[in-house]
Amino acid sequence: MELSRAIFDDDHKELSRNARWLFVCLNEMEQRRCFGTDKDWFLCTNEELCEITGFSINTLKAAKAELKQTDLVEISRGGWKFSSTGKSGIKQPTVYRILR
């Protein structure tokens, strides 16, 4: 899949540079990580994304929140729950799906 030109159209002209860069990085990661039976979704931790994008954690969270409001990408918390306690696991990577 090529980089979506949608980030440059009028519907997304208000996106910040950080949100645009995050979208570009997520597109690249999708091509590297989407394989197997579930080819639409891929996992990535905030720490990995900070390293890839060069963002601080606060900048990353702001860019993710901005992208969540668009039709470009679906962002959801991953992780698991322990069946015995019902509590979430320690590591909860975020799952991503590029929509356009």
NUDRENGU-402803 format. One record per residue: residue number from 1; residue in one letter; y, x, z of N, C-alpha, C in turn. Coordinates in steps of 0.1 Angstrom, whole numbers. Each point is the difference from the previous one (the first is absolute). Layout:
+-----+------+-------+-------+-------+-------+-------+-------+-------+-------+-------+
!  nr ! rest !    nY !    nX !    nZ !   caY !   caX !   caZ !    cY !    cX !    cZ !
+-----+------+-------+-------+-------+-------+-------+-------+-------+-------+-------+
! NUM !    A !     Y !     X !     Z !     Y !     X !     Z !     Y !     X !     Z !
...
+-----+------+-------+-------+-------+-------+-------+-------+-------+-------+-------+
END
This chain:
+-----+------+-------+-------+-------+-------+-------+-------+-------+-------+-------+
!  nr ! rest !    nY !    nX !    nZ !   caY !   caX !   caZ !    cY !    cX !    cZ !
+-----+------+-------+-------+-------+-------+-------+-------+-------+-------+-------+
!   1 !    M !   -12 !     8 !     0 !    12 !    -8 !     0 !    12 !     9 !     0 !
!   2 !    E !    10 !    -3 !    -8 !    12 !     7 !    -1 !    10 !    -6 !    11 !
!   3 !    L !    10 !     8 !     3 !    10 !    -5 !     9 !     7 !   -12 !    -5 !
!   4 !    S !     1 !   -10 !     8 !     6 !   -13 !    -4 !    15 !     2 !    -2 !
!   5 !    R !     4 !    -5 !   -11 !    15 !     0 !    -3 !     7 !   -11 !     8 !
!   6 !    A !    -7 !    -8 !     7 !     6 !   -11 !     7 !    10 !     4 !    10 !
!   7 !    I !    -1 !    13 !     6 !     9 !     4 !    10 !    14 !     3 !    -6 !
!   8 !    F !     1 !    -1 !   -14 !    13 !     2 !    -6 !     6 !   -12 !    -6 !
!   9 !    D !    -7 !   -12 !     1 !     5 !   -12 !    -5 !    10 !    -6 !     9 !
!  10 !    D !     7 !   -11 !    -5 !    10 !    -6 !     8 !    -5 !    -7 !    13 !
!  11 !    D !   -12 !    -4 !     0 !    -6 !    -6 !    12 !    -1 !    10 !    12 !
!  12 !    H !     0 !    13 !    -3 !    -2 !    10 !    10 !    11 !    10 !     1 !
!  13 !    K !    12 !    -3 !    -6 !    11 !     9 !    -1 !     6 !     3 !    14 !
!  14 !    E !    -3 !    -8 !    10 !     5 !     2 !    13 !    -9 !    10 !     9 !
!  15 !    L !   -11 !     4 !    -5 !    -9 !     9 !     7 !     7 !    13 !     3 !
!  16 !    S !    -1 !     5 !    12 !     5 !    13 !     3 !    -7 !    11 !    -7 !
!  17 !    R !     5 !    12 !     0 !    -7 !    12 !    -6 !   -12 !     2 !     8 !
!  18 !    N !     0 !    -1 !    13 !   -12 !     2 !     8 !   -11 !    -9 !    -3 !
!  19 !    A !     3 !   -13 !    -2 !   -10 !   -10 !    -4 !    -6 !     3 !   -14 !
!  20 !    R !     9 !     4 !    -9 !    -5 !     4 !   -13 !    -9 !    12 !     0 !
!  21 !    W !     4 !    10 !     8 !    -9 !    12 !     1 !   -13 !    -3 !     6 !
!  22 !    L !     0 !    -8 !    11 !   -12 !    -4 !     6 !    -9 !    -8 !   -10 !
!  23 !    F !     6 !    -8 !    -8 !    -8 !    -8 !   -10 !    -6 !    10 !   -10 !
!  24 !    V !     7 !    10 !    -5 !    -5 !    10 !    -9 !   -12 !     7 !     7 !
!  25 !    C !     2 !     4 !    12 !   -11 !     8 !     7 !   -12 !    -9 !     2 !
!  26 !    L !     2 !   -13 !     3 !   -11 !    -9 !     2 !    -8 !    -2 !   -14 !
!  27 !    N !     8 !    -1 !   -10 !    -7 !    -1 !   -14 !    -9 !    12 !    -2 !
!  28 !    E !     5 !    12 !     3 !    -8 !    12 !    -2 !   -12 !     0 !     9 !
!  29 !    M !     1 !    -4 !    12 !   -11 !    -1 !    10 !   -10 !   -10 !    -5 !
!  30 !    E !     4 !   -11 !    -6 !    -9 !   -10 !    -4 !    -9 !     6 !   -11 !
!  31 !    Q !     5 !     8 !    -9 !    -8 !     6 !   -10 !   -10 !    10 !     5 !
!  32 !    R !     3 !     6 !    12 !    -9 !    10 !     6 !   -10 !    -6 !     9 !
!  33 !    R !     4 !   -11 !     6 !    -9 !    -5 !    11 !    -7 !   -13 !    -3 !
!  34 !    C !     3 !    -7 !   -10 !    -6 !   -13 !    -3 !   -13 !     2 !    -8 !
!  35 !    F !   -11 !    -1 !     6 !   -13 !     2 !    -7 !   -10 !    -8 !     8 !
!  36 !    G !   -12 !    -1 !    -6 !   -11 !    -7 !     7 !     1 !   -15 !    -3 !
!  37 !    T !    -5 !    -8 !     9 !    -1 !   -14 !    -2 !    13 !    -7 !     2 !
!  38 !    D !     9 !     5 !     8 !    13 !    -7 !     3 !    11 !     9 !    -7 !
!  39 !    K !     2 !    -2 !   -12 !    10 !     9 !    -8 !    14 !    -4 !     2 !
!  40 !    D !     3 !   -11 !     6 !    14 !    -5 !     2 !     7 !     6 !    12 !
!  41 !    W !    -7 !     3 !    10 !     6 !     4 !    13 !    -3 !    15 !     3 !
!  42 !    F !     9 !     6 !     7 !    -3 !    14 !     5 !     7 !     1 !    13 !
!  43 !    L !    -6 !     9 !     8 !     5 !     3 !    14 !     9 !    12 !     0 !
!  44 !    C !     9 !     0 !     9 !     8 !    12 !     3 !     7 !    -2 !    13 !
!  45 !    T !     0 !    11 !     8 !     7 !    -1 !    13 !    15 !     3 !    -2 !
!  46 !    N !     8 !    -4 !    10 !    14 !     4 !    -1 !     3 !    15 !     0 !
!  47 !    E !    -8 !     7 !     7 !     1 !    14 !     1 !    -2 !     7 !   -14 !
!  48 !    E !   -10 !    -5 !    -7 !    -3 !     5 !   -14 !    12 !    -4 !    -9 !
!  49 !    L !     5 !   -12 !     1 !    11 !    -4 !    -9 !    13 !     8 !     3 !
!  50 !    C !     2 !     3 !    13 !    12 !     8 !     4 !    -1 !    14 !    -7 !
!  51 !    E !   -12 !     6 !     0 !    -2 !    13 !    -6 !     2 !    -1 !   -15 !
!  52 !    I !    -6 !   -10 !    -6 !     1 !    -2 !   -15 !    15 !    -2 !    -4 !
!  53 !    T !     7 !    -9 !     7 !    13 !    -4 !    -5 !    11 !     9 !     5 !
!  54 !    G !    -3 !     7 !    11 !    11 !     8 !     7 !     9 !    -8 !     9 !
!  55 !    F !    -5 !   -12 !     3 !     8 !    -9 !     9 !    -3 !     2 !    14 !
!  56 !    S !    10 !    -3 !     9 !    -3 !    -1 !    14 !    -7 !   -13 !     2 !
!  57 !    I !    -6 !    -2 !    12 !    -8 !   -13 !     2 !    10 !   -12 !     0 !
!  58 !    N !    12 !     2 !     5 !    10 !   -11 !    -1 !     4 !    -4 !   -14 !
!  59 !    T !     2 !    10 !    -8 !     4 !    -2 !   -14 !   -12 !    -6 !    -8 !
!  60 !    L !   -12 !     4 !     3 !   -12 !    -6 !    -6 !    -1 !   -15 !     4 !
!  61 !    K !     1 !    -3 !    12 !    -1 !   -14 !     5 !    11 !    -9 !    -7 !
!  62 !    A !    12 !     6 !    -1 !    10 !    -8 !    -7 !    -3 !    -3 !   -14 !
!  63 !    A !    -5 !    11 !    -7 !    -3 !    -2 !   -15 !   -12 !    -9 !    -1 !
!  64 !    K !   -10 !     0 !     9 !   -11 !    -9 !    -1 !     4 !   -14 !     2 !
!  65 !    A !     9 !    -2 !    10 !     5 !   -14 !     2 !     7 !    -5 !   -12 !
!  66 !    E !     8 !     8 !    -6 !     7 !    -4 !   -12 !   -10 !    -3 !   -12 !
!  67 !    L !   -10 !     8 !    -2 !   -10 !    -3 !   -10 !    -8 !   -12 !     3 !
!  68 !    K !    -2 !    -3 !    12 !    -8 !   -12 !     4 !     7 !   -13 !    -5 !
!  69 !    Q !    13 !     0 !    -1 !     7 !   -11 !    -4 !     0 !    -3 !   -15 !
!  70 !    T !    -6 !     9 !    -8 !    -1 !    -1 !   -14 !   -13 !    -5 !    -5 !
!  71 !    D !    -1 !    -2 !   -13 !   -13 !    -3 !    -7 !    -7 !    12 !    -6 !
!  72 !    L !     4 !    12 !     5 !    -5 !    12 !    -6 !   -13 !     5 !     7 !
!  73 !    V !     0 !    -2 !    13 !   -11 !     6 !     8 !    -4 !    -9 !    11 !
!  74 !    E !   -12 !    -1 !     4 !    -5 !    -7 !    12 !    -4 !    11 !    10 !
!  75 !    I !     6 !    -2 !    12 !    -2 !    10 !    11 !    -5 !    -8 !    12 !
!  76 !    S !   -12 !     5 !     5 !    -6 !    -6 !    12 !    -6 !    10 !     9 !
!  77 !    R !    -1 !    -3 !    12 !    -6 !     9 !    10 !   -15 !    -1 !    -2 !
!  78 !    G !    -6 !    12 !     0 !   -15 !     1 !     0 !    -5 !     1 !    14 !
!  79 !    G !   -11 !     7 !     1 !    -6 !     2 !    13 !   -12 !    -9 !     3 !
!  80 !    W !    -4 !     0 !    12 !   -12 !    -7 !     4 !     1 !    -5 !    14 !
!  81 !    K !    -8 !    -9 !     4 !    -1 !    -4 !    14 !   -14 !     3 !     6 !
!  82 !    F !     0 !     4 !    12 !   -13 !     2 !     7 !    -6 !   -13 !     4 !
!  83 !    S !   -12 !    -2 !    -5 !    -6 !   -13 !     3 !    -2 !    -3 !    15 !
!  84 !    S !    -2 !    10 !     8 !    -3 !    -2 !    14 !    12 !    -4 !     8 !
!  85 !    T !    12 !     5 !    -4 !    12 !    -3 !     7 !    11 !    -8 !    -8 !
!  86 !    G !    -2 !     0 !   -13 !    10 !    -7 !    -8 !    13 !     7 !    -2 !
!  87 !    K !     1 !    13 !     6 !    12 !     8 !    -2 !     0 !     8 !   -13 !
!  88 !    S !    12 !     3 !    -4 !     1 !     7 !   -13 !    -4 !    15 !     2 !
!  89 !    G !    -5 !     6 !   -10 !    -3 !    14 !     0 !    13 !     9 !     1 !
!  90 !    I !    -2 !    12 !     4 !    12 !     9 !     2 !     7 !     2 !   -13 !
!  91 !    K !    -7 !     4 !   -11 !     7 !     3 !   -13 !     0 !   -13 !    -8 !
!  92 !    Q !    11 !    -4 !    -4 !     2 !   -12 !    -9 !     8 !     4 !   -12 !
!  93 !    P !    -7 !     5 !   -10 !     7 !     4 !   -12 !     5 !   -13 !    -7 !
!  94 !    T !    10 !     2 !    -8 !     6 !   -11 !    -8 !    -7 !    -1 !   -13 !
!  95 !    V !    -2 !   -12 !    -5 !    -7 !    -2 !   -13 !    11 !    -4 !   -10 !
!  96 !    Y !    -1 !     4 !   -12 !    10 !    -2 !   -10 !    -7 !    -5 !   -13 !
!  97 !    R !     7 !    -9 !    -7 !    -4 !    -4 !   -13 !    12 !    -2 !    -9 !
!  98 !    I !     0 !     7 !   -11 !    11 !     0 !    -9 !    -2 !   -13 !    -9 !
!  99 !    L !    10 !    -8 !     0 !    -1 !   -13 !    -7 !     6 !     0 !   -14 !
! 100 !    R !    10 !     9 !    -2 !     6 !     0 !   -14 !     2 !    14 !    -4 !
+-----+------+-------+-------+-------+-------+-------+-------+-------+-------+-------+
END
